[in-house]
Amino acid sequence: TVAYVVAATLAELGLYLVLAILRGPALGIMIEQGLFRLIIFIPFAYLVSKLMNGQREERRALALSNARLAHYATTLEQLAVSRERNRMARELHDTLAHTLSAVAVQLEAVDVLWDTDPAKARETLTLSKDLTRNGLTEARRALKALRASPLEDLGLVLAVRDLAQMNAERAGLQLNLQTADTLGELHPTVQQTIYRIAEEAMNNVVRHANATVLAVLLGYDGGQLKLLVMDNGEGFDLSKATQNGHYGLVGMQERAALCGGQLNVQSQAGQGTRVEFSVEMIKSA
C-alpha cells in the first residue's frame, strides 16, 4: 500500500513536471502540491497497511484457534463414546455372560442329579429358570441403555425420571425424586450430557453403593441447570477412584467439560456419595 501511494505520487509529480514544461512557470506550485500530498499520504498509507496486516494476522490466528478447538472437541467426544462403549461392554459381560455361565453350571448339575435325585434336579431346574428370567431382564435393560431413544421419545425430564424409577426398582431402593416440569429448549449436547451422567451415577449406586436410598434432583437453581444424584451407601475414596478411573468418574468429567459444565463429586467411606452436574442456564425465554 505504501509503495503504491509513493509510486502514484511520483507519477503525479512527473505529470506535473511535463505540464509545467508545456504550460509555463507553474512548475514550483505543482511540485509543492505533489510533495505535500506525498508527505501526507505516506504516513496514512503506512497506518492503513499496518492495520490491514494486523487484521489479517488476527483472522489467521482466530482460524487456527477455531480449528484447534474443533479438533479438541472432536477428540473429547470420541473419547467419551469409547468409554461409553467400554462401560456397556462390561455391563453386558456382567449380566448376560454371567447369567449364561451360571445357567450352564446349574444345567450340568440337573443332568447329574436327574437319575439319582429327581427332586433336587427339579429344584435346580426351577432355580435355573428363575436365573434365566433375571438375566433376560438385565440384558434387556442393558440393551435399552445403549439406545439414545429415551431422550428422543420422552424428553430429558421424563427420561431422567424413568431412569431413576427403573434403577430404584432394580435395586429395591427408596426413591426421592424431584424434577422440574419443563426445562425449556436445551442444546442436544447438554441433554445428552445430563442423561449420560445421570445414567452413570445411578448405575454406580446400584452396583457399588450398597445403599437403601436414592435421591435424584433435576431443575434450575438460580442461573444454573443442575442434576444431583445422591445415595446413603458405603461411599468410596474419591482420590483413588479418580486415579484408577473407577466408577466412570473420568468419563463424566469429560462429558461435563465438553458442554461447558462442571461436575462435583463428593464421597466418603460410610457417608454415601453426591454427584452434582451444573451448567450455565441456556433455557430459551
N, C-alpha and C positions, 0 to 999 in steps of 0.2 A: 504493500500500500504506500509506504514511504517512497519507494523507488518510483512508483507510478506518479505520485504527486511531483517529485523532483523532475522527472522526465517531462511531464506535462508543462511545468513552469518554465523549464529550459526551452522547450519548443515554443512556448508563448513568447519568451524573450527573443528567440531567433526570429519569430514572425514580426515582433515589434521592430527589430533591427532592420529587416527588409522594408517594412512600411516606412520607417524613418528615412531610409536612404531614398525611397521613391517619392515621399511626400514632403520632406523638408526637415526643419530643425526641432521637431517634437521628440527627437530621439531620447533626450535626457529624461523627459517626463515619463515616457513609456517604459524606459528601463527602470526608473524608480518604482513605478507601479508594479512591474514584474517582480522586482526584488522584494518589495513589501509583501506581495502575495506569497512569495517563496518563504519568507520569514514566518508568516502567519500559518501557512498550510502545513509546513513540515512538522512542527510540534503536534498540531492537531491530528495529522495523519499518523504520527507515531503513537499517540494515545489510542486512537481508534484501532490501529493494528495490534497494539498490546492487549487491548480489551478483547478483541476477537480471538486472539491466540489463547487468552486466559479462559474464555468461554469454551473454546474448542477442547482444551485440556480438561476442563471440568466435566464436559459431556463425555469425554473418553473415560475419565476416572469413574463417573457415575455408571456408565455402561458396564465397566469392568466389575464394579461393586455389585451391581444387579445380577450379573452372570454368576459371581461367586456365591451370592445369597441364594439364587435359584438352585445352584449345584448343592449347596449345603442342605437346603430344604428337601431336595430330592433324596439325598443320602440319608437324612434322618427318617424320611418316610419309608425308604426301602429297608432300613434297619428295623424300624418298628414293625413292618409287615413280616420280616424274617423272624423276629422274636415272637410275634403272634402265632405264626405257623408252628414254630418250635413248641410253644406252650400248648397249642391244641394237639400236637402230635403226642406230647407227654400225657395229656389228659386222656386221649383215646387209648394210649397204651395202658394207663392206669385203670381204665374202665373196661373196654372191650377185651383187650388181651388178657387182663387179669381174670375176668369172668370166664372166658373160654378155657383158660388154663385150669381154673377151679372146677368147672363142669367136667372137663376131661378126666380129672383125678377122681371125681365122685362117680362118674360113669364106669370107670375101671373098677371102683370098689363095688358097685352094683353087680358088675359081671362076676366078681369073685364070690359075692355073697348070695347070688341068685339061687344056687342049689343048696347051699349049706344053711343059710339063714334068710329065708324069703321075707320075713317080717322086717328085718334090718335092711334088706335090699330095697323094699318098698319105701321105707322111711328115708333112705339115702336118695332114692329117685325123686321123692317129693321135695327134698332139700335142693336137689339139682334143678328141678323145675322152677322153684322159687328164685334160686340164684340166677337162672336164665332170664326170668322176667325182670329182676332188678337190673341185671346187666343191660338188657334191652332198653329199659327206661333211661339208664345213664348214657348209653350210646346215642339214643335219640336226642337227649339233652345236649350232649357234646356236639353232635352234628348240627343241631339247631343253632348253637352258638357260633358256628362257622359262617353262617349266613349273615349278611348285613340287613336282611329284610325287616327285623324288628323296628328299626328306625323308619324305614320306608313305609311299613304297614301301619305302625301305631303312632309315630312321632316320638320325640325324645322323652316327654314326661311319662306317657303310658308305657314306653319301652322300659324305662328305669323302674317303674312301679311293678311291671310284670317280672322283671329280672329279680327284684327284691323279694317278691312273693314266692317265686319259684325256688330261690335259694333258701329262704326261711323254711318252706315246706320240705325241701330236700333234706335239710339238716335238723328239722324239728326245733327251730329257733323261734323265740318270741320276737315279733317284728314291730318296731316303732318306725313308721313310715310317714314322712311329711314331704309333700311336693307342691309346687305352685300349680295352679290350674292351667296356666299357659305361660310360655316363656317368650312369645313373640317370634319374630323372624331371626334365626341364627344361621351363621355360616355353616355349611355341611361339615367342614373340618372341626369346628367347635362341637357340634353334635356328636360326631364320631368319637372325638376325644373323650367327652364326658361319658358316653356309653361304655367305651372300652375300659376306661379307668374304673368305672363302677363295676363292670364285669370282673375285672382282675381283683379288685379289692374284696368283693363279695365271695369270689372263688377262694381267696385266701382264708376268709373267715370260715367257710365250710370245711376246707381241707386241713387247716393248720391250727385254728384258734382254740378249738375245743370250748366254744362259747355257748351260752344259753340265750343271749340277747343280741339281736342285730338291729342297728339304727341307721336309717338312710334318710338324708335330707337333701332336697334339690330345690333351689329357688334363688331369688335375688336378695342380696344383702347390701343395702346402700347402692354403691355404684358397681358392684361386682355380682357376677353369676357364680354360685357356689354349689359344689357337690360335697357332701360329707357322708362317710361310711365309718361307723364305729361298732365295736363289739366289746364284750366284757370277758374276753377269753384270756389265754395264757400270756399273750404278748411275746415279744422277742427282743433280742439285742439288735438294735437298728444299725449300728456301725458294722457289725459282722455281716448282717444280711445284705447291706448295700455293697460291701466289698466282694461278697461271694455271688452277687446277682440273684439272690433268693427272693421269692415272693413277687417276682415281676416288678420290683421297685424301679430298676433302671428303665425298663420299657415304659412304665407310667410317667417317669420323669421326662423321657424323650418326647412322649406324646404331648405332655403339658407344654414343654418348650416350643414344640412345633407350631402351636396355635397361639403363642404369646401368653400362656397362663402360668400359674405357679402351683406346685404340688408340695404339700406339707404333710409329712408322715411322722406320727408320734407313737411310740410304743415302749413299754417297759414290762419286764417279767412280772406276771401276775396282775397286771393292771390294764390289760386289753390293748387295743390298737385303734388309732384315729387316723384316717386318711382324708385329707381335705384338698380339693382342687378348686382354684378360683381363677377367674379371668375377667378383665375389664368388661363392663356391660356394653354389648353391641346390639341390644334389643332395639328394634325399629319403633318409632313413635306410633 
